[in-house]
Amino acid sequence: MELSSVEQSPENKKLIKIENEKNSLLQQLEDGDLRTLTARVALILNHYPETRDSDRLLTLQYWEVFQNELYNKGVITKEAFLKLEQQSDIKRARAKIQNDFGFCQASDLIRGRRAAREEQYRNSQVELSEDATPITYIFCDEAGKTQDYIIVGSMWGHGSSLDTLRIKIKDLKTRINWTIKDEFHFIKVDKKNISIYKELIDLVADHSETIGFKAICFKQVGSALKPDDIVTKLYTAGICDGLQHEVETGRIALPRTLNIMKDEEGGKDKLLMETQRIELRTHVGVQFNNAVNLGYFNSAPSTSSHFLQLADLFTSCLGRRMNVSNGTNAKDELAKYFFEKFGIDSETFTTDKYDFINIRFLN
């Protein structure tokens, strides 16, 4: 893609607008200019970290600092309440500061909850639409950036059929006394907990009719591309290839809307995701004759989604078998169990047992 075409795209214009607004806010704070609501909310978030996780605490602290006479130490009259800054406006300013600018972030737990609520709201709006197309949800992760093979793996699900699996996983966590903060993560696998992970894999196998696992792999040794550039191309190729596999196996039909969530990586997520979003929207539209619509393409902490955790588990098991083929610890044992459970050949990485798994190598 030509650089000039990226610069002129609506997505890139939006990114430039956000960057300008962010720089403007920083300059306002540096100058002590608190004339805008966003600047005042940013000051509260910066000086009172406990407000980053609670819009109610944020609103109360805002009133106390900037509208103290109306707030009156919490004794608020009806007349004063009608003059106070509305919580909805303060909340919108907070969301812009945290989500668009990346400042004064909430804890991972709260960010996960907010992302889940936002996803649920978007899904309900799409499903209420009279002309809504069927939705496929794709949860993505990546592995092997510093190893021989880079993998982008994903878990696919369709509509409300995911609800049953979500409940089953939640029940499993409850039974083993895990809290919402506890997550299934490949890096945490050891001899003490491997039986729990095997039980999760068994549970997933029992619900294979509602989900799919896809992966696309690239041997980066000798490539002139940087790992991040490889990952961007793998996301595009992986989604298109996975969608083609779903159609060819009769698991879905077109037209279709894709809602994509990937595991959050931190500060560089926004720029990478804009690049990935641009490439993906272009390629999907061309390859499937505009019968596929890209709904949303966002990132979230893996703590917010059982399915992001399953994407991590699948991608990491695959990466382990490809990059550490002769390992003997608990992670290697789990990767081997995953392969055996789903009949994946450890040499060819193909399976005849299930049609919902597709692993492809790019040369």
Backbone torsions as a table, in degrees:
resi	resn	phi	psi	omega
1	MET	NA	130.9	178.8
2	GLU	-65.3	144.1	-180.0
3	LEU	-61.6	-37.8	-178.1
4	SER	-63.3	-34.9	-180.0
5	SER	-69.7	-32.6	176.3
6	VAL	-68.3	-41.1	-177.8
7	GLU	-63.8	-32.3	-175.7
8	GLN	-90.7	-4.7	-176.9
9	SER	-72.0	152.1	177.2
10	PRO	-58.9	-37.3	-179.3
11	GLU	-63.6	-42.0	-178.5
12	ASN	-72.2	-35.1	176.1
13	LYS	-62.4	-39.8	177.7
14	LYS	-63.6	-40.5	179.7
15	LEU	-64.3	-41.3	178.4
16	ILE	-65.0	-40.5	179.0
17	LYS	-61.0	-45.0	179.1
18	ILE	-62.5	-42.4	-179.9
19	GLU	-62.8	-41.2	178.3
20	ASN	-64.5	-41.8	178.9
21	GLU	-65.3	-37.8	178.2
22	LYS	-64.0	-45.3	179.1
23	ASN	-64.5	-36.5	177.9
24	SER	-63.7	-42.2	178.9
25	LEU	-63.0	-44.5	179.0
26	LEU	-59.5	-40.6	179.6
27	GLN	-67.0	-39.1	177.5
28	GLN	-60.8	-44.8	-179.3
29	LEU	-66.7	-38.5	178.9
30	GLU	-65.3	-35.9	-179.2
31	ASP	-85.2	-5.1	-176.0
32	GLY	71.1	23.3	-179.4
33	ASP	-87.9	105.7	-176.2
34	LEU	-113.6	34.9	-177.7
35	ARG	-76.3	-23.7	-178.6
36	THR	-96.8	152.8	177.7
37	LEU	-61.4	-40.8	-178.4
38	THR	-61.3	-42.0	179.2
39	ALA	-64.9	-40.9	-179.6
40	ARG	-67.3	-41.2	178.4
41	VAL	-65.8	-39.0	178.0
42	ALA	-60.7	-39.5	178.7
43	LEU	-63.3	-43.0	179.0
44	ILE	-62.5	-47.2	-179.4
45	LEU	-60.1	-35.8	-178.5
46	ASN	-73.2	-41.0	-174.5
47	HIS	-91.0	-17.9	-179.0
48	TYR	-128.6	80.5	-174.0
49	PRO	-55.3	-29.0	-178.5
50	GLU	-64.8	-19.3	-179.5
51	THR	-78.6	-11.7	-177.2
52	ARG	-68.7	-24.3	-177.6
53	ASP	-98.8	-6.0	-173.9
54	SER	-142.2	116.2	177.2
55	ASP	-67.9	-26.6	177.7
56	ARG	-69.5	-47.4	177.4
57	LEU	-63.5	-38.5	178.5
58	LEU	-60.4	-44.8	-179.2
59	THR	-64.7	-45.1	178.9
60	LEU	-61.5	-43.3	-179.2
61	GLN	-67.3	-37.5	176.9
62	TYR	-61.2	-48.2	179.6
63	TRP	-60.3	-41.9	-177.4
64	GLU	-65.6	-37.5	-176.9
65	VAL	-82.7	-45.9	-170.8
66	PHE	-103.8	-14.8	179.3
67	GLN	-135.4	48.4	-171.7
68	ASN	-60.3	-37.3	-178.4
69	GLU	-66.5	-38.5	178.1
70	LEU	-74.6	-37.4	-178.3
71	TYR	-66.9	-41.4	172.1
72	ASN	52.9	49.0	178.7
73	LYS	57.3	30.2	176.8
74	GLY	93.5	-6.7	177.3
75	VAL	-93.9	92.0	-169.5
76	ILE	-107.1	123.7	176.6
77	THR	-80.7	165.4	179.2
78	LYS	-60.5	-42.7	-179.0
79	GLU	-64.5	-40.0	179.9
80	ALA	-68.2	-39.7	-178.3
81	PHE	-60.1	-39.2	-179.2
82	LEU	-68.2	-18.4	-179.8
83	LYS	-97.1	-14.9	-179.5
84	LEU	-69.3	151.0	176.6
85	GLU	-59.0	134.7	-177.4
86	GLN	-72.0	142.4	-179.5
87	GLN	-61.9	-35.1	-179.3
88	SER	-62.6	-37.4	178.3
89	ASP	-70.7	-39.4	177.7
90	ILE	-64.7	-40.3	179.5
91	LYS	-63.1	-43.1	178.9
92	ARG	-62.7	-40.2	178.1
93	ALA	-64.9	-41.5	178.2
94	ARG	-61.2	-44.0	-179.6
95	ALA	-62.5	-39.9	178.7
96	LYS	-64.3	-43.9	-179.1
97	ILE	-64.2	-44.3	-176.2
98	GLN	-80.8	-45.1	-171.8
99	ASN	-84.6	-44.4	-177.8
100	ASP	-83.9	-42.0	-175.2
101	PHE	-93.2	-21.0	179.5
102	GLY	76.4	20.4	-179.7
103	PHE	-96.3	152.2	169.7
104	CYS	46.5	54.7	-174.4
105	GLN	-66.3	148.4	172.4
106	ALA	-74.3	171.0	177.0
107	SER	-66.1	159.8	-179.5
108	ASP	-57.7	-39.5	-178.9
109	LEU	-61.3	-48.2	-178.1
110	ILE	-69.6	-38.8	177.5
111	ARG	-61.4	-40.0	178.0
112	GLY	-63.0	-44.2	179.6
113	ARG	-63.5	-42.8	-180.0
114	ARG	-65.1	-40.7	178.9
115	ALA	-63.8	-39.8	179.7
116	ALA	-65.6	-41.4	178.6
117	ARG	-64.4	-40.9	180.0
118	GLU	-64.9	-42.2	178.4
119	GLU	-62.6	-43.6	180.0
120	GLN	-62.1	-40.5	179.6
121	TYR	-65.2	-45.5	179.8
122	ARG	-61.0	-42.9	-179.1
123	ASN	-62.3	-40.7	-179.4
124	SER	-65.8	-34.6	178.7
125	GLN	-68.3	-40.3	179.1
126	VAL	-65.7	-43.9	-176.2
127	GLU	-70.5	-22.9	177.9
128	LEU	-81.4	-16.5	-178.4
129	SER	-68.4	137.5	-176.9
130	GLU	-65.3	-31.7	-177.3
131	ASP	-105.2	24.9	-178.2
132	ALA	-66.4	133.8	175.1
133	THR	-87.9	160.6	176.2
134	PRO	-57.6	148.9	-174.6
135	ILE	-112.2	135.4	168.7
136	THR	-112.3	129.1	178.8
137	TYR	-101.0	131.0	-177.7
138	ILE	-124.4	125.9	-179.2
139	PHE	-115.7	121.0	-168.1
140	CYS	-117.4	152.9	172.1
141	ASP	-150.2	168.4	-179.0
142	GLU	-136.9	156.6	-178.5
143	ALA	-151.8	157.4	170.9
144	GLY	85.5	19.0	-178.1
145	LYS	-59.2	-29.1	-178.7
146	THR	-105.5	12.7	-177.8
147	GLN	-119.3	-176.0	-176.3
148	ASP	-63.3	-46.7	-177.4
149	TYR	-107.8	130.8	170.8
150	ILE	-98.7	133.7	-178.4
151	ILE	-126.5	134.7	165.9
152	VAL	-111.7	114.4	-178.6
153	GLY	-114.2	160.2	-177.2
154	SER	-153.8	152.7	171.1
155	MET	-111.0	132.0	-176.2
156	TRP	-113.1	142.7	176.7
157	GLY	-148.9	161.7	-172.4
158	HIS	-128.7	119.4	173.1
159	GLY	55.9	-145.3	-174.5
160	SER	-75.8	-4.2	-179.1
161	SER	-63.9	-18.1	179.1
162	LEU	-75.0	-19.0	-174.8
163	ASP	-60.6	-40.8	-179.2
164	THR	-62.7	-44.8	179.5
165	LEU	-64.6	-39.1	178.4
166	ARG	-60.2	-43.0	179.7
167	ILE	-65.4	-41.5	-179.9
168	LYS	-62.5	-41.1	178.9
169	ILE	-67.8	-41.0	177.2
170	LYS	-61.2	-41.4	178.1
171	ASP	-63.1	-39.3	177.8
172	LEU	-61.6	-45.0	179.1
173	LYS	-63.0	-40.0	178.7
174	THR	-63.6	-42.4	-177.1
175	ARG	-65.2	-31.6	-179.7
176	ILE	-97.3	12.2	175.6
177	ASN	64.1	35.5	172.4
178	TRP	-90.0	147.5	177.3
179	THR	-97.9	179.6	179.6
180	ILE	-63.6	-24.3	179.4
181	LYS	-75.5	-23.4	-179.2
182	ASP	-78.1	136.2	-179.1
183	GLU	-135.2	151.9	171.9
184	PHE	-77.1	115.4	-177.8
185	HIS	-141.4	128.0	-174.2
186	PHE	-55.7	-36.8	-177.4
187	ILE	-64.2	-20.4	-178.3
188	LYS	-91.5	-2.0	-177.4
189	VAL	-68.1	129.5	174.6
190	ASP	-146.5	-178.3	-176.3
191	LYS	-64.4	-27.3	-177.8
192	LYS	-74.0	-32.8	-174.1
193	ASN	-115.3	3.5	-174.7
194	ILE	-61.1	-30.8	179.4
195	SER	-63.5	-33.6	177.8
196	ILE	-66.2	-42.4	179.9
197	TYR	-66.2	-37.0	176.7
198	LYS	-65.1	-37.6	177.6
199	GLU	-64.4	-37.9	176.6
200	LEU	-63.2	-43.8	178.7
201	ILE	-61.0	-42.1	176.9
202	ASP	-60.1	-41.9	-179.9
203	LEU	-62.5	-43.6	-180.0
204	VAL	-63.4	-41.6	179.5
205	ALA	-60.6	-33.2	179.5
206	ASP	-70.6	-15.5	-178.1
207	HIS	-118.2	29.1	-174.5
208	SER	-64.8	-20.5	-178.8
209	GLU	-70.7	-16.1	-176.6
210	THR	-104.4	-7.3	-174.0
211	ILE	-134.2	173.1	173.6
212	GLY	-148.1	151.9	174.1
213	PHE	-118.7	129.0	178.6
214	LYS	-129.9	148.4	176.3
215	ALA	-150.3	147.2	173.5
216	ILE	-130.8	134.8	-168.7
217	CYS	-126.9	149.0	-179.1
218	PHE	-144.4	129.6	176.7
219	LYS	-84.2	109.4	-171.6
220	GLN	-85.9	-8.4	178.3
221	VAL	-61.3	124.0	-179.3
222	GLY	89.8	-7.3	179.5
223	SER	-81.0	142.7	178.0
224	ALA	-83.2	-9.4	-178.3
225	LEU	-79.4	147.6	174.0
226	LYS	-76.6	153.0	-178.6
227	PRO	-53.3	-42.5	-179.4
228	ASP	-63.6	-36.5	178.3
229	ASP	-68.7	-37.4	177.1
230	ILE	-63.3	-44.8	-178.8
231	VAL	-60.6	-42.8	178.9
232	THR	-57.8	-45.4	-179.8
233	LYS	-68.4	-35.2	179.1
234	LEU	-67.4	-36.0	176.9
235	TYR	-60.4	-46.9	-179.7
236	THR	-63.0	-51.4	-178.7
237	ALA	-64.4	-38.7	-177.1
238	GLY	-67.0	-42.2	179.2
239	ILE	-67.5	-45.2	179.8
240	CYS	-63.6	-43.7	-179.7
241	ASP	-66.6	-41.7	178.8
242	GLY	-64.4	-38.8	178.8
243	LEU	-66.1	-41.4	177.5
244	GLN	-61.4	-39.9	179.2
245	HIS	-65.0	-42.1	178.7
246	GLU	-61.8	-39.3	-179.6
247	VAL	-71.5	-46.3	-176.6
248	GLU	-65.3	-31.5	179.6
249	THR	-86.2	-0.3	177.8
250	GLY	76.1	14.8	-179.1
251	ARG	-77.0	-28.1	175.3
252	ILE	-140.0	166.7	173.9
253	ALA	-129.2	157.9	177.7
254	LEU	-97.4	154.9	5.6
255	PRO	-74.4	166.9	-171.5
256	ARG	-156.9	145.5	171.5
257	THR	-108.0	134.0	178.8
258	LEU	-105.4	123.4	171.4
259	ASN	-110.6	117.4	-170.0
260	ILE	-117.2	130.4	176.5
261	MET	-125.4	132.4	177.6
262	LYS	-121.5	158.1	179.6
263	ASP	-66.9	134.6	-177.2
264	GLU	-71.3	138.6	-178.2
265	GLU	-114.4	-10.6	-179.9
266	GLY	117.4	-150.1	-169.1
267	GLY	-60.3	-30.5	-176.0
268	LYS	-87.3	1.7	-176.9
269	ASP	-58.4	-44.6	-171.1
270	LYS	-62.0	-48.9	-177.9
271	LEU	-66.4	-44.6	179.2
272	LEU	-62.4	-41.3	-177.5
273	MET	-69.2	-33.9	176.2
274	GLU	-64.0	-42.5	178.1
275	THR	-63.5	-45.1	179.4
276	GLN	-63.8	-40.1	-178.9
277	ARG	-63.8	-43.6	-179.8
278	ILE	-61.6	-49.8	-178.9
279	GLU	-62.5	-43.1	-175.8
280	LEU	-66.2	-46.6	-179.2
281	ARG	-59.7	-41.4	-179.4
282	THR	-64.4	-49.8	-175.3
283	HIS	-69.3	-40.6	179.5
284	VAL	-62.8	-43.5	180.0
285	GLY	-60.8	-43.2	-178.4
286	VAL	-70.6	-48.9	-173.9
287	GLN	-65.6	-33.7	-175.0
288	PHE	-113.5	23.7	173.2
289	ASN	51.9	42.3	177.2
290	ASN	61.5	20.7	176.8
291	ALA	-88.6	-2.5	180.0
292	VAL	-123.4	128.4	-179.4
293	ASN	-110.2	134.1	175.3
294	LEU	-85.5	106.3	-178.3
295	GLY	-71.3	-75.6	173.7
296	TYR	-135.4	156.4	179.3
297	PHE	-140.6	94.7	-172.2
298	ASN	-126.6	169.6	172.9
299	SER	-119.5	155.1	179.2
300	ALA	-155.3	155.8	174.8
301	PRO	-61.5	141.8	-178.0
302	SER	-63.5	-21.0	177.2
303	THR	-63.2	-19.4	-175.5
304	SER	-84.6	-10.1	-172.6
305	SER	-146.2	122.9	173.1
306	HIS	-60.2	-30.8	-174.4
307	PHE	-79.3	-29.3	170.4
308	LEU	-64.7	-35.3	178.0
309	GLN	-67.8	-37.3	175.8
310	LEU	-67.7	-37.4	176.9
311	ALA	-62.8	-41.0	176.4
312	ASP	-62.0	-43.6	-177.5
313	LEU	-63.3	-48.0	179.4
314	PHE	-62.5	-50.0	-176.7
315	THR	-63.3	-40.9	-178.6
316	SER	-71.6	-37.4	175.4
317	CYS	-62.1	-42.7	178.3
318	LEU	-64.3	-45.7	178.6
319	GLY	-61.3	-36.6	179.7
320	ARG	-64.6	-43.9	-179.0
321	ARG	-67.7	-29.7	-177.9
322	MET	-85.3	-37.8	-172.8
323	ASN	-101.2	-20.7	179.1
324	VAL	-132.9	65.1	-168.7
325	SER	-67.3	-24.6	-175.8
326	ASN	-110.3	20.6	-179.8
327	GLY	-69.5	158.1	-176.2
328	THR	-131.2	9.5	-178.5
329	ASN	-90.2	-171.6	-174.4
330	ALA	-61.7	-36.7	179.9
331	LYS	-65.0	-40.1	177.3
332	ASP	-66.2	-37.9	177.8
333	GLU	-63.3	-41.4	-179.9
334	LEU	-68.0	-41.7	178.6
335	ALA	-60.2	-41.9	177.9
336	LYS	-63.7	-40.0	179.5
337	TYR	-63.3	-42.6	179.1
338	PHE	-60.5	-46.6	-179.3
339	PHE	-61.9	-45.2	-178.7
340	GLU	-67.1	-38.6	-178.4
341	LYS	-60.9	-38.2	-176.1
342	PHE	-105.7	12.3	174.4
343	GLY	64.2	34.4	179.5
344	ILE	-86.5	123.1	178.8
345	ASP	-69.8	127.0	-175.2
346	SER	-73.8	-10.3	178.1
347	GLU	-98.0	-46.3	-176.5
348	THR	-97.6	-15.3	-178.2
349	PHE	59.5	32.8	174.6
350	THR	-113.7	163.0	178.3
351	THR	-140.4	135.9	174.4
352	ASP	-102.3	-4.8	-173.5
353	LYS	-82.0	-38.2	-176.7
354	TYR	-129.7	143.8	177.2
355	ASP	-95.0	1.3	-177.9
356	PHE	-94.9	2.3	177.7
357	ILE	-111.2	131.3	177.3
358	ASN	-141.1	119.0	179.7
359	ILE	-121.5	124.8	-175.4
360	ARG	-128.0	145.0	176.8
361	PHE	-109.1	136.2	173.4
362	LEU	-98.6	133.1	178.3
363	ASN	-85.4	NA	NA
